[in-house]
Every structure is written in structure tokens, then in C-alpha cells.
């Protein structure tokens, strides 16, 4: 979960059925609508980071020069 010490108000246009569902859950679970949206965005971000990590783990670095090649192209100090 993302830890924050500062919050900012945002404005978003959401489809009416989604807004109705958020309001319904807010009333039923006695939580703020903001916390529902915050939790949903945190879930989305964690999922995105997980997918990005999987993509990055598949990168192949076999196009990098060898140590000897690097030594040849590095300027002498």
C-alpha cells in the first residue's frame, strides 16, 4: 500500500453507474468515497507495477559490449 503524508484534491468525470456503485459501497461499508477510489487506484498501480516488472524481467541484455570491448572504447584516464 502507498504511504502518503499529503493529499491533493482531484476532479474526475466518471460514468454514472460507477459513481452509483461507489456511493452504494460507501454507505454500506461506512467508508468515504475517497477511500474507495484511493484503494482502487492503489490496486491498479500495484497491478501495473507487477506487469511492468514482468516485462522488464524479460529484457535481454545480450547486445551490450563485453568487458574487453568496453575497455577499448573507454577513454584513458
Order of alpha helices (4+ residues) and beta strands (2+ residues): alpha-alpha-alpha
